[in-house]
Amino acid sequence: MLFLDEPTLGLDVQTRSQMWKHIEEVRENLGVTIILTSHYLEEVDALSDRVAIIDHGKIIASGTPAELKASLRGGM
């Protein structure tokens, strides 16, 4: 198990892209479970199998990125 706390915060676009690739390679090639925190929704969507949205220390929504997006109503 690998814990990453906002691993791309403050990185330039090119380095951020390289970090995404590295995270995906670790997950796929080593079979490692990765717990990742991020404020970047596009990062969460690209890298996550499951998502939990936390507000004030409580999980307010969880599921796959597709499930969470499907649960939204309106202008998406």
C-alpha positions, 0 to 999 in steps of 0.5 A: 500500500502506498499513500500519496498526499497531493503528489502533484501539487506545485508541479509544472505541467510536464512533470505532473504528466510524468508523475501520473504515468509513474503512478499508473505504472506502479499500480499496474506493474506492481499491483500496489494499492494507492491511496491518493489525496488531491484537490485536482478533480481531473487528476482524481478522474484519471488515476482513480478506480474509486473516489471518496469525497470528504468534507469536514472529516466525513465521507459525503460521497463515494464510488467510481469516478463514472458513478459520481459524475452520473449522480450529478444533475444539470450542466455537466 
